[in-house]
Amino acid sequence: MKKNSFLFLLITLIHLSCQKQKCNCESTEKQIIRTDSIVKSILNQPENGLKKYWDRFQEPMLYDQAAESYRFSIVGLLYDYCKIYRVEHKNQQYKLYVKEYAVSTTARFREDSLVSSFSKAISKTQWSNISHSFEENCFWTMPVDIKTDDGYLDGSSWALEGQKQNNFCTGSKFHVVLRNSPKSSKFLKICEEFMALDSLNVRRFY
C-alpha cells in the first residue's frame, strides 16, 4: 500500500512539473494578435525590413534560427555608432557575439564600417540571467513600438529581439521590441543584462 502511495505521489509530481508554465504577464488576446501582425509586417517588408537591416551588419535573422537566441542593439544617432550583442544556446553551449560599427545615421554618404568584433563562451548562469530577464520583464507581450518614446532627433535607437520555440506567453517563437531613448524600466532591465557582459556604458546614449 505504501509503495502504491509513493508511486502515485511521484507520478503526480512529475505531471505537475511537466505542465505548461503559466505566463505572468498581462495581455489580452486582441493585443497579442495585433502585436503579432506588426511583427509579421516588419519581417515581410522587402525594402526596409529586418533582413535588409541585419544584412548591413552581417548578422543573422533570429527568426530563421533553430537555436534559442536573443539580441540587443543600440544606435547612437549623435555618435554615428552602433553596438550589437547577440547570445545563443546551441549544442549545450552558450555563446556571446559582440560587434561595434561606425555607421552613417544622418546621410548615406559612406558605408558602415566594422570597428571591432569578438565572440566568447559565457556561463550557464550568464545565459540564464539574460533568458530569465526576457521572461520576468514581459518581453513577449511588450508592444513593438511606443509612440510616446518617439520624437528624439538626436537620441538613440534601441532594439531587443528574441527567438524561442517554447514561448508560453504568446505562442510566437519570435518577437522584436523597438524604442527610441527608452524610459521603460522593464525594457532597460533586459538591456542591462547584455551590458553586464561587456563594458559599454550605454547610459550616455539616453
N, C-alpha and C positions, 0 to 999 in steps of 0.2 A: 504493500500500500504506500509506504514511504517512498519507494522507488518510483512509483507511478506519479506521486505528487511532485517529486523533484523534476521528473521528466516534463510534466505539464507546465511547471513554473519556468523551466528552461526554454521550452517552445514559445511560451508567452513572451518572455523577454526578448528572444530573437525576433519574433514577429513585430514587437513594438519598436525595436531598434532599426528594423528594415522599412518601417512605414515612411511614406513620403514626408520629408521635413516641411513644416509649415513656414510660409513667408511672414516675416514680422513687419513688413512694410505695407502701409495702407495705399490702396489704389483700386479704382473701380474698373470693371471690365471695359467700359467705354473709354477710359483713359488709356488702358493698355492697348486697345485696338487702334486708337488714334496715334499713340507713340510708335507702335509697330509700323503703321502706314508711313509715317515720316521717315523712319529708318530705312524702309524699303525704297522710298523715293530717293534718298541720298545714295543708296547702293546702286540704284539703276540709272542715275544721271550719267550720260555718256561723256559730257564735256567737262563738268565741274564736280563730278562725284568723288567719292573717297579713293577709288582705284587710281584715277589720274593724279590725285594729290599725293598719294603714297608712292607712286612711281617716281615722283620727283626726288624722293629720298631713298630710293632702292629699299623700300620697306614692304613687307608682305601685307596682303589683305587679311586681317584677322578672321573675317567672315569665312574665308576659304580654308582656314587652318583646322587640322584634326585635333591638335593638342590644345589643351586649355591655355589661353593666352590673355594677357592684359597689356594695355599700352597707355602711357601718359605722354602728352607732348605740349610744349609751350612755345609760343612765338612772341618775342618782344618786339613790338612794332617800331619803337624808337631806336632799338638796337640792331635792327635787321639781323635778328638772331633766332635760331630755332634749336631746341633740345628735345630729344626723343628718348624715352625709356620704354623698353618692352621686356616683359618676363614671360616665360613659358614653362610648362610642366610636361616633359616628354621623356618616355622610356625611364621613368622613375628618377629623372634628373630635373633640377631646377636651374634655369639659366637667365641671366640678365644681359640685355643688349642696350648700349647707350651710344647715341650719336649727337654730335653738335654740327650745325650748319650755319654758314653765313648766307643769309637769304635777302632777296630784294622784296621788301614788303610794300614799297611805295610805287615802284615802276619796274617793268621787266627789262631793265637796261643791261642786266648781266645774268648769268646762270647761277643757280645755287652752288655753293662751294662747301664741300665736306671739310670741317676743321679737325675733328677727332672722332674716332670710333673705337669701341672696345666691347668685349663680351667676357663674362666670367660666370662661374658657377656660384649659386647662392644656396644658403642652407634651407632646410625644410621649414625652419622657424621663420626665416625672412619671407619665404614664399607664402606661408600661412598668414603672416601679418598683412600681406597685400590682398590675398584672395578673400580673407575674412572681412577685411575692410570694405570690399565691394558689397558683401552681403549685409554687414552690420549698418552701413550708411545708405542703404536703399538705392544703390546704383541702378539696379534693373528696372526700377519704377520711376527714376528721375526723368523729367521732361528733357527732350533732346536739346531744346534751346529755351531760354527765358528772355523775353523782350526787355525786361527791366535791367538786365545785365548789359544791354547794348548801349551805344552812344559814346563809347570811348574811341576817340580818333588816334590817341597816342598811348593806349594801354597795352594789353597783352591778350592773346588768344590762347585759350586752354582747351584741351580735348582729352577725354577719357574713353577708352574702348574696352570691351570685354567680350570674350568668346568662350562659352562654357556649354557643353552639351546638356548638362543636367541643371539648368536654371529653373528652380522650383517656384520662383516668384511670378514669372510671366509666361514661361514656356518657350520663349525665344532664346535661341542659342547665342545671338549677337545683339549688342546694344552699344550706342555711342552717345555721349553727352558733350555738348559744346558750350563754353562760357567765355565771355569777354570780361577781363579784370574781375574775376569772380569774388563774391562775398559770401556765398553759401558755405556754411561751416562743414556740412556733411561732404560736399564735393571736395573741399580743401583737405579734409581729413584723409580722403583716399589718396590725393596727390602727395601728401606729406609722407605716406608710406613709401612711395617711389623715391622721394627726395632723401629719405633716410639711408638709401643705398648708395648715395653719391653726395658730392659736396655742393651742389647747386643751391645758392641762396635765392630762391625764386621770389621772395617777398619784395625784392626791389622791382619786380615786374607788376605789382598790384596796381 
